[in-house]
Amino acid sequence: MTISKTVSALSSSEIVLELKVIKAVFEPPVQALKATVTLKGGYTLQISESSGSDFRRYSYHLQKGNEMVKR
C-alpha cells in the first residue's frame, strides 16, 4: 500500500477521530509516513512506514492510554 492510500484509508475511516501526520515524504523513489491516529474508545495508533524501489519498512503500535495493546 502506498503512503497516500494509507492516509486516504485512515481519513475516511469511521473509527478515526483525528489523524496527525508528523512527517510525510512523497519524493520518488522513496515514500515515508510518520503519524499518530486517535481512535474511538481511547486508543492511539502510532504509524511509521517507509518504502522505496527495493525495500519496505513499517511499524504500528496500538495503545490505550499509556498501556501498549499491540506492537
Residue frames as a rotation matrix with the C-alpha (Angstrom) as fourth column:
MET 1
0.586 0.810 0.000 0.00
0.810 -0.586 0.000 0.00
0.000 0.000 -1.000 0.00
THR 2
-0.253 -0.664 0.703 1.35
0.585 -0.684 -0.436 3.42
0.770 0.301 0.562 -0.87
ILE 3
-0.849 -0.150 -0.507 1.58
0.511 -0.476 -0.716 6.17
-0.134 -0.867 0.481 1.72
SER 4
-0.816 0.578 -0.026 -1.19
-0.561 -0.779 0.282 8.17
0.143 0.245 0.959 0.04
LYS 5
-0.139 0.779 -0.612 -3.50
-0.138 0.597 0.791 5.13
0.981 0.194 0.024 0.19
THR 6
-0.453 -0.088 -0.887 -2.75
0.802 0.396 -0.448 4.70
0.391 -0.914 -0.108 3.90
VAL 7
-0.962 0.076 -0.263 -3.60
0.057 -0.883 -0.466 8.36
-0.268 -0.463 0.845 4.60
SER 8
-0.583 0.785 -0.211 -6.75
-0.631 -0.274 0.726 8.12
0.512 0.556 0.655 2.48
ALA 9
-0.172 0.506 -0.845 -7.94
0.304 0.844 0.443 4.95
0.937 -0.181 -0.299 4.24
LEU 10
-0.620 -0.111 -0.777 -7.37
0.784 -0.055 -0.618 6.47
0.026 -0.992 0.121 7.68
SER 11
-0.970 0.214 -0.113 -9.02
-0.209 -0.977 -0.049 9.76
-0.121 -0.024 0.992 6.73
SER 12
-0.375 0.879 -0.296 -12.20
-0.672 -0.037 0.740 8.02
0.639 0.476 0.604 5.60
SER 13
-0.609 0.090 -0.788 -12.43
0.379 0.906 -0.190 5.52
0.697 -0.414 -0.586 8.48
GLU 14
0.371 0.876 0.310 -15.36
-0.024 -0.325 0.945 5.78
0.928 -0.358 -0.100 10.89
ILE 15
0.730 -0.089 -0.678 -13.23
0.658 0.364 0.660 4.84
0.187 -0.927 0.324 13.90
VAL 16
-0.398 -0.913 0.085 -10.61
0.876 -0.406 -0.261 7.55
0.273 -0.029 0.962 13.34
LEU 17
0.609 0.560 -0.562 -11.22
0.723 -0.683 0.104 10.70
-0.325 -0.469 -0.821 15.39
GLU 18
0.792 -0.426 -0.437 -8.00
-0.460 -0.888 0.032 12.50
-0.401 0.176 -0.899 14.41
LEU 19
0.657 -0.669 0.348 -5.10
0.754 0.574 -0.318 11.88
0.013 0.471 0.882 12.05
LYS 20
0.811 -0.482 -0.332 -1.96
-0.343 -0.851 0.398 13.85
-0.474 -0.209 -0.855 12.85
VAL 21
0.785 -0.591 0.185 0.73
0.512 0.450 -0.732 13.50
0.349 0.669 0.656 10.17
ILE 22
0.674 -0.629 -0.388 4.10
0.163 -0.385 0.908 14.16
-0.721 -0.675 -0.157 11.77
LYS 23
-0.358 -0.800 -0.482 6.18
-0.508 -0.266 0.819 13.56
-0.783 0.538 -0.311 8.66
ALA 24
0.653 0.514 0.556 5.30
0.233 0.563 -0.793 12.73
-0.721 0.648 0.248 5.06
VAL 25
-0.379 -0.795 -0.475 7.73
-0.468 -0.278 0.839 12.25
-0.798 0.540 -0.267 2.18
PHE 26
0.625 0.594 0.506 6.45
0.226 0.482 -0.847 11.71
-0.747 0.644 0.167 -1.36
GLU 27
0.330 -0.621 -0.711 9.67
-0.855 -0.515 0.053 12.01
-0.399 0.591 -0.701 -3.34
PRO 28
0.998 0.061 -0.003 10.13
-0.056 0.894 -0.444 9.12
-0.024 0.443 0.896 -5.77
PRO 29
-0.238 0.381 -0.893 11.57
-0.208 0.879 0.430 6.61
0.949 0.288 -0.130 -5.35
VAL 30
-0.847 -0.133 -0.515 11.09
0.442 0.365 -0.820 6.97
0.297 -0.921 -0.250 -1.56
GLN 31
0.076 0.872 0.484 7.84
-0.220 -0.459 0.861 7.44
0.973 -0.172 0.157 0.34
ALA 32
-0.757 -0.322 -0.569 7.61
0.464 0.348 -0.815 7.78
0.460 -0.881 -0.114 4.12
LEU 33
0.169 0.844 0.509 4.91
-0.193 -0.478 0.857 8.45
0.967 -0.243 0.082 6.70
LYS 34
-0.812 -0.226 -0.538 5.04
0.488 0.243 -0.838 9.02
0.320 -0.943 -0.087 10.43
ALA 35
-0.318 0.809 0.494 1.64
-0.366 -0.585 0.723 9.65
0.875 0.049 0.482 12.02
THR 36
-0.980 0.200 0.011 -0.38
0.053 0.312 -0.949 9.48
-0.193 -0.929 -0.316 15.21
VAL 37
-0.496 0.865 -0.073 -4.00
-0.133 0.008 0.991 8.40
0.858 0.502 0.112 14.91
THR 38
-0.822 0.360 0.441 -6.57
-0.486 -0.043 -0.873 8.93
-0.295 -0.932 0.210 17.66
LEU 39
-0.717 0.554 -0.423 -9.22
0.044 0.641 0.766 6.23
0.696 0.531 -0.484 17.53
LYS 40
0.250 0.881 0.401 -12.60
-0.647 -0.156 0.746 5.80
0.720 -0.446 0.531 19.17
GLY 41
0.822 0.175 -0.543 -12.54
0.217 0.784 0.581 4.08
0.527 -0.595 0.607 22.54
GLY 42
0.854 -0.502 0.140 -9.49
-0.412 -0.486 0.771 5.95
-0.319 -0.715 -0.622 23.82
TYR 43
0.533 -0.671 0.515 -6.98
0.651 0.714 0.258 4.16
-0.541 0.198 0.817 21.57
THR 44
0.547 -0.477 -0.688 -3.95
-0.638 -0.770 0.026 5.70
-0.542 0.424 -0.726 19.87
LEU 45
0.770 -0.316 0.555 -2.20
0.546 0.777 -0.314 4.18
-0.332 0.545 0.770 16.85
GLN 46
0.269 -0.786 -0.556 1.40
-0.490 -0.609 0.623 5.17
-0.829 0.105 -0.549 16.08
ILE 47
0.877 0.071 0.475 2.34
0.355 0.570 -0.741 4.55
-0.324 0.818 0.475 12.43
SER 48
0.108 -0.863 -0.493 5.76
-0.598 -0.453 0.662 4.55
-0.794 0.223 -0.565 10.81
GLU 49
0.665 0.133 0.735 6.06
0.451 0.712 -0.538 3.45
-0.595 0.689 0.414 7.17
SER 50
0.117 -0.580 -0.806 8.70
-0.710 -0.616 0.340 3.88
-0.694 0.533 -0.484 4.50
SER 51
0.509 0.051 0.859 9.15
0.427 0.851 -0.304 2.27
-0.747 0.522 0.412 1.12
GLY 52
-0.021 -0.565 -0.825 11.37
-0.724 -0.561 0.403 2.50
-0.690 0.605 -0.397 -1.90
SER 53
0.272 0.132 -0.953 12.15
-0.918 0.334 -0.216 0.55
0.290 0.933 0.212 -5.03
ASP 54
-0.108 -0.391 -0.914 13.84
-0.174 0.913 -0.370 -2.27
0.979 0.119 -0.167 -3.12
PHE 55
-0.903 -0.188 -0.386 12.60
0.320 0.303 -0.897 -2.02
0.286 -0.934 -0.214 0.48
ARG 56
0.116 0.904 0.411 9.55
-0.170 -0.390 0.905 -1.60
0.979 -0.175 0.108 2.70
ARG 57
-0.825 -0.339 -0.452 9.68
0.401 0.212 -0.891 -0.92
0.398 -0.917 -0.040 6.44
TYR 58
-0.049 0.855 0.517 6.74
-0.310 -0.505 0.806 -0.41
0.950 -0.121 0.290 8.74
SER 59
-0.842 -0.052 -0.537 5.71
0.463 0.441 -0.769 -0.48
0.277 -0.896 -0.347 12.37
TYR 60
-0.033 0.900 0.435 2.39
-0.211 -0.431 0.877 0.02
0.977 -0.063 0.204 14.07
HIS 61
-0.897 -0.222 -0.382 1.88
0.327 0.247 -0.912 0.47
0.297 -0.943 -0.149 17.82
LEU 62
0.031 0.975 0.220 -1.58
0.088 -0.221 0.971 0.43
0.996 -0.010 -0.093 19.37
GLN 63
-0.916 -0.336 -0.219 -2.01
0.264 -0.094 -0.960 1.95
0.302 -0.937 0.175 22.82
LYS 64
0.336 0.937 0.098 -4.87
0.466 -0.255 0.847 2.63
0.819 -0.239 -0.522 25.19
GLY 65
0.992 -0.119 0.044 -3.83
-0.107 -0.606 0.789 5.45
-0.067 -0.787 -0.613 27.47
ASN 66
0.241 -0.970 0.016 -0.23
-0.965 -0.238 0.111 4.69
-0.104 -0.042 -0.994 28.46
GLU 67
0.058 -0.151 0.987 -0.62
-0.312 0.936 0.161 0.92
-0.948 -0.317 0.007 28.07
MET 68
-0.636 -0.339 -0.693 0.71
-0.764 0.153 0.627 -0.85
-0.106 0.928 -0.357 24.97
VAL 69
0.401 0.841 0.364 -2.01
-0.659 0.540 -0.523 -3.07
-0.636 -0.030 0.771 23.47
LYS 70
0.751 -0.156 0.641 -0.26
0.480 0.797 -0.367 -4.44
-0.454 0.583 0.674 20.38
ARG 71
0.172 -0.773 -0.610 3.11
-0.553 -0.588 0.590 -3.87
-0.815 0.236 -0.529 18.76
